[in-house]
């Protein structure tokens, strides 16, 4: 086809585009109606995206719900007249949009994100009702800075309802603390689909490390982001304790398997020599075996791998330091555990320990682990550590690892 000429839309494509536009018009009309009933203001960004999709005849796949921007600055109480009533600030709520999706039994939205909008108990109940629908196809659920409290969070039952589609759960900047983490653990321990869990700046303490560590080995979670919490040495150690045991077992099994294979090969070679055959098997036989393995993999691509396959651990600014009683001993025990994980884990790709003052000795321990990993011929990992260690050790750590992108530090709230 000559350049510049567009393919003419067929009758079937035109019908599909018109059907998509009609469904989106219905969604927009119902969203505005639900917003009015619940004293809410429709999100300008969502309505703008829907109108754009109506023109193109495309499906609604991503929803980003944010509060409406205030164009005019609200006058301060001192500037108002003495008898004047305070000006009500229009608010955007989550419930109207979720109720609209439930009414229409939407099955096209893959990404549902809420940023900086307060979510109460009723919002969580309504959202949970949408997630439980058999038509729901959500793959990414993000609820950032929504002031989520423990009890409302517990109403998001993420155990078995949507394990087939949900892959990413992001609850950053919701300070629900240890209680909320415990309730979330009870909800996620039976989940078999989530592969990425992000709980940055959620005010999680040392007690959360053990429960989150169980999630790493008993679910499909392979990436965990815990930046800006206060796990400390104890929580950080408990986070990988079970994972490290599993890696040690995997290493032992691998060595045993190699030993058994070498013995079997030696026996086969001896038998072939006795029969007057070549000591090594024919190359064509190896190719057939490899082809069979590839076919087996293709059948399992739909579901994420289950079990302790952890690739990314982010613990930026988590109070992993020696500023506590017996701090030097405790921090060395913790760093020794992470060093061992670096040495033997075949799955690990990223480890972020930046903004944790681990000290010169622990910096050296991590460096030796990276050298050992290279000797073991394992893939290079991306790692971040605090610059408050010996400058030569820090430079060597960067040399033996691929550096992670620096994060902007968000200040923790004072209590």
C-alpha positions in Angstrom: 0.0 0.0 0.0 1.5 3.4 -1.0 2.7 5.6 1.9 0.2 8.2 3.1 -2.9 6.2 2.2 -5.0 4.9 5.1 -6.9 1.6 5.0 -10.6 2.2 4.7 -12.6 1.0 7.7 -14.8 -2.0 6.9 -18.4 -2.2 7.8 -17.6 -4.6 10.7 -15.0 -2.2 12.2 -17.4 0.7 11.9 -20.0 -1.2 13.8 -17.6 -2.1 16.6 -16.4 1.5 16.9 -20.0 2.8 17.1 -20.8 0.2 19.7 -17.8 1.2 21.8 -18.8 4.9 21.5 -22.4 4.1 22.6 -21.2 2.2 25.7 -18.9 5.0 26.7 -21.7 7.6 26.3 -23.8 5.5 28.6 -20.9 5.2 31.1 -20.3 9.0 31.1 -24.0 9.8 31.5 -24.4 7.3 34.4 -21.2 8.6 36.0 -22.4 12.1 36.1 -25.8 10.9 37.4 -24.2 8.9 40.3 -21.9 11.9 41.1 -24.9 14.2 41.5 -26.7 11.6 43.7 -23.7 11.2 46.0 -22.9 15.0 46.2 -19.6 14.5 44.3 -18.0 16.2 41.4 -17.0 14.1 38.4 -13.3 13.8 37.9 -12.3 16.1 35.1 -9.5 13.9 33.9 -11.7 10.8 33.7 -14.5 12.6 31.8 -11.9 14.2 29.4 -10.5 10.7 28.6 -13.9 9.2 28.1 -14.9 12.0 25.7 -11.7 11.5 23.7 -12.3 7.7 23.5 -15.9 8.3 22.3 -14.6 10.3 19.4 -12.1 7.5 18.5 -14.5 4.6 19.2 -11.9 2.9 21.5 -12.4 1.0 24.8 -11.8 2.4 28.3 -8.9 0.5 29.7 -7.2 2.8 32.2 -8.8 4.9 34.9 -6.8 7.6 36.8 -9.0 9.2 39.5 -7.6 12.4 41.0 -9.1 15.4 42.9 -10.3 18.3 40.7 -7.7 21.1 40.6 -8.8 24.3 42.2 -8.5 27.1 39.7 -9.4 29.9 42.1 -7.7 30.3 45.5 -10.1 29.9 48.4 -10.1 32.9 50.7 -8.9 32.5 54.2 -11.4 32.7 57.1 -9.8 36.1 58.1 -10.6 37.6 54.7 -14.3 36.5 54.8 -17.1 38.8 56.0 -18.0 38.2 59.7 -21.5 36.7 58.9 -20.4 34.9 55.7 -20.7 31.2 55.5 -17.5 29.2 54.6 -17.3 28.4 50.9 -17.8 24.7 50.3 -14.9 23.1 48.4 -16.1 20.7 45.7 -14.9 17.1 46.3 -14.3 14.2 43.9 -15.2 10.8 45.5 -14.4 7.3 44.4 -17.8 5.7 45.0 -19.8 7.3 42.0 -17.3 5.9 39.5 -17.1 2.5 41.1 -20.9 2.3 41.3 -21.1 3.1 37.6 -18.7 0.3 36.7 -20.8 -2.1 38.9 -24.0 -1.1 37.2 -22.6 -1.6 33.7 -20.6 -4.7 34.8 -17.6 -3.3 33.1 -15.1 -5.8 31.7 -12.7 -3.5 29.8 -10.9 -1.6 32.5 -7.5 -3.1 33.3 -5.9 -0.3 35.4 -7.7 1.4 38.2 -5.8 4.1 40.0 -6.9 6.5 42.8 -4.5 9.3 43.9 -4.9 11.7 46.8 -8.6 11.1 47.4 -9.8 10.1 50.8 -11.4 6.6 50.8 -13.7 5.7 53.7 -15.4 2.4 54.7 -18.2 2.7 52.1 -15.8 3.4 49.3 -13.8 0.2 50.1 -17.0 -1.9 50.4 -18.2 -0.6 47.0 -14.8 -1.2 45.4 -14.7 -4.7 46.9 -18.1 -5.4 45.3 -16.7 -4.4 41.9 -13.6 -6.5 42.3 -15.8 -9.5 43.2 -17.8 -9.4 39.9 -16.9 -12.2 37.5 -16.7 -9.7 34.7 -14.0 -7.6 36.4 -10.7 -7.6 34.5 -8.6 -5.3 36.7 -4.8 -6.1 36.4 -3.4 -3.1 38.3 -5.0 -1.6 41.5 -3.4 1.6 42.8 -4.8 3.4 45.9 -2.1 6.1 46.6 -2.4 8.6 49.5 -6.1 7.8 50.2 -5.9 8.0 54.0 -6.8 4.3 54.2 -7.4 3.1 57.7 -7.0 -0.6 58.9 -10.7 -1.5 59.1 -11.8 -0.1 55.7 -8.7 -1.8 54.2 -9.8 -5.1 55.6 -13.0 -4.9 53.5 -10.9 -5.2 50.4 -10.8 -9.0 50.3 -8.1 -9.8 47.8 -7.8 -13.5 48.6 -9.5 -15.6 45.9 -12.0 -13.4 44.0 -9.7 -11.9 41.3 -6.5 -13.9 41.5 -6.9 -14.7 37.8 -6.5 -11.1 36.6 -5.0 -8.8 39.4 -1.2 -8.7 39.2 -0.1 -5.4 40.8 -1.3 -3.9 44.1 -0.1 -0.5 45.1 -1.1 1.1 48.4 1.7 3.7 48.8 1.4 6.6 51.3 -1.5 5.1 53.3 -0.3 5.1 56.9 -2.4 2.2 58.2 0.6 0.9 60.2 1.2 -2.6 61.7 -2.6 -3.3 62.2 -3.4 -2.6 58.6 -0.4 -4.7 57.4 -1.7 -7.6 59.5 -5.2 -7.4 58.0 -3.7 -7.1 54.5 -1.6 -10.2 55.2 -4.7 -12.2 56.1 -6.3 -11.1 52.9 -3.3 -11.8 50.6 -2.0 -15.1 52.0 -4.4 -17.1 49.8 -3.9 -14.9 46.7 -2.2 -16.7 43.7 -2.1 -13.9 41.2 -0.4 -10.7 42.6 3.2 -10.5 41.6 4.0 -6.9 42.7 3.2 -5.4 46.1 4.0 -1.8 46.9 3.6 -0.5 50.5 6.0 2.5 50.6 5.5 5.1 53.4 2.8 3.1 55.1 4.2 3.4 58.6 5.1 -0.3 58.9 7.2 -1.3 61.9 9.5 -4.3 62.7 6.5 -6.6 63.4 5.5 -6.5 59.8 8.7 -8.1 58.5 7.7 -11.7 59.4 4.2 -11.5 57.8 5.5 -9.9 54.6 8.3 -12.6 54.5 5.6 -15.3 54.6 3.9 -13.6 51.6 7.1 -13.8 49.7 7.4 -17.6 50.0 3.7 -18.6 50.0 2.3 -16.4 47.2 3.3 -15.4 43.7 4.7 -12.0 44.8 8.1 -11.5 43.2 8.5 -7.8 43.7 8.1 -6.0 47.0 8.5 -2.2 47.6 8.7 -1.1 51.2 10.5 2.2 51.0 10.1 4.8 53.7 8.9 2.5 56.5 10.6 1.7 59.8 11.2 -2.1 59.6 14.6 -1.7 61.2 17.1 -4.5 61.4 14.7 -7.0 62.9 11.9 -6.5 60.4 14.3 -6.4 57.4 15.9 -9.7 58.6 12.6 -11.4 59.2 11.5 -10.3 55.7 14.0 -12.6 54.0 14.5 -15.3 56.7 12.2 -17.9 55.0 13.3 -16.8 51.6 16.9 -17.4 52.5 16.1 -20.9 53.8 14.4 -21.7 50.5 17.4 -20.4 48.5 19.7 -22.5 50.6 17.5 -25.6 50.0 17.4 -24.8 46.3 21.2 -24.5 46.2 21.6 -27.8 48.0 19.2 -29.5 45.7 21.0 -28.1 42.7 24.3 -29.4 43.9 22.8 -32.8 44.6 21.2 -32.8 41.1 24.5 -31.9 39.4 26.3 -34.6 41.4 23.7 -37.2 40.4 23.7 -36.1 36.8 27.5 -36.4 36.6 27.4 -39.9 38.1 24.7 -40.9 35.6 26.7 -39.5 32.7 29.8 -41.3 33.9 27.9 -44.6 34.0 26.4 -44.0 30.6 29.8 -43.2 29.1 31.2 -46.3 30.6 28.3 -48.4 29.2 28.7 -46.9 25.7 32.4 -47.6 25.7 31.8 -51.2 26.6 29.3 -51.4 23.7 31.7 -49.7 21.3 29.7 -46.5 21.0 30.6 -42.9 21.4 30.9 -41.7 25.0 28.7 -38.6 24.3 25.0 -38.9 23.1 24.2 -37.7 19.6 23.4 -34.0 19.2 20.0 -34.7 17.6 18.8 -36.4 20.8 19.6 -33.3 22.9 17.6 -31.0 20.5 14.5 -33.2 20.8 14.6 -32.9 24.6 14.9 -29.1 24.4 11.9 -28.8 22.0 9.7 -30.8 24.4 10.6 -28.4 27.3 9.7 -25.4 25.2 6.2 -26.7 24.5 5.7 -27.4 28.2 6.6 -23.7 29.1 4.0 -22.3 26.6 1.2 -24.0 28.5 2.1 -22.2 31.8 2.5 -18.6 30.5 -1.0 -17.5 31.5 -0.6 -17.8 35.3 2.4 -16.3 37.2 4.8 -18.7 38.8 3.9 -19.7 42.3 6.3 -19.9 45.1 9.4 -18.0 46.4 10.7 -16.4 43.1 11.7 -13.0 44.4 13.4 -10.6 42.0 13.1 -7.2 43.6 13.4 -6.0 47.2 13.3 -2.3 47.9 14.0 -1.1 51.5 15.0 2.5 50.9 15.1 4.5 54.2 14.0 1.8 56.6 16.1 2.5 59.7 18.4 -0.4 59.1 21.3 1.1 61.1 23.3 0.8 64.3 21.5 3.6 66.2 20.0 1.2 68.9 21.3 -1.0 71.8 23.7 -3.6 70.4 23.1 -2.0 67.1 26.4 -2.9 65.5 25.8 -6.6 66.1 22.2 -6.6 65.0 22.9 -4.6 61.8 25.8 -7.0 60.9 23.5 -10.0 61.3 20.9 -8.4 59.0 23.5 -7.5 56.4 25.0 -10.9 56.6 21.6 -12.4 55.7 21.2 -10.1 52.7 24.8 -10.8 51.6 24.1 -14.5 51.6 21.0 -13.9 49.5 23.1 -11.9 47.1 25.6 -14.8 46.8 23.1 -17.6 46.2 19.8 -16.3 44.8 19.4 -17.0 41.1 16.3 -14.9 40.9 17.3 -11.7 42.6 17.6 -8.7 40.2 17.3 -5.6 42.4 18.1 -4.7 46.1 17.7 -1.2 47.4 19.2 -0.4 50.8 19.9 3.2 50.2 19.4 5.8 53.0 20.2 3.1 55.6 23.4 3.9 57.5 24.9 0.4 57.5 28.5 1.5 58.2 31.9 0.6 56.7 32.0 -3.0 57.9 28.6 -3.9 56.4 29.5 -2.2 53.2 32.5 -4.5 53.0 30.3 -7.5 53.6 28.0 -6.6 50.7 31.1 -6.0 48.5 32.4 -9.5 49.2 29.0 -11.0 48.5 28.9 -9.3 45.1 32.4 -10.7 44.3 31.2 -14.1 45.3 28.2 -13.8 43.1 30.4 -13.0 40.2 32.6 -16.0 40.9 29.4 -18.2 41.0 28.6 -16.9 37.5 25.2 -15.5 38.5 23.6 -12.6 36.7 24.5 -9.1 37.8 22.1 -7.4 40.1 21.2 -3.7 40.5 21.9 -2.5 44.0 21.8 0.8 45.9 23.5 1.4 49.3 24.1 4.5 51.4 27.1 6.7 50.4 28.0 6.9 54.1 30.5 4.1 53.9 34.1 3.9 52.9 34.4 5.7 49.5 36.6 2.9 48.0 34.1 0.2 49.1 31.2 2.3 47.7 33.0 2.6 44.3 33.7 -1.1 44.2 30.1 -1.9 45.0 29.0 0.2 42.0 31.7 -1.6 39.9 30.3 -5.0 40.7 26.6 -4.1 40.3 24.3 -2.1 38.0 23.3 1.0 39.9 19.6 1.6 40.6 17.9 4.9 39.8 18.0 7.4 42.7 14.7 8.2 44.5 13.5 11.4 45.9 13.1 11.1 49.6 9.7 11.8 51.0 9.7 13.1 54.6 8.0 10.9 57.2 5.3 12.5 59.2 6.2 13.4 62.8 4.1 11.8 65.5 
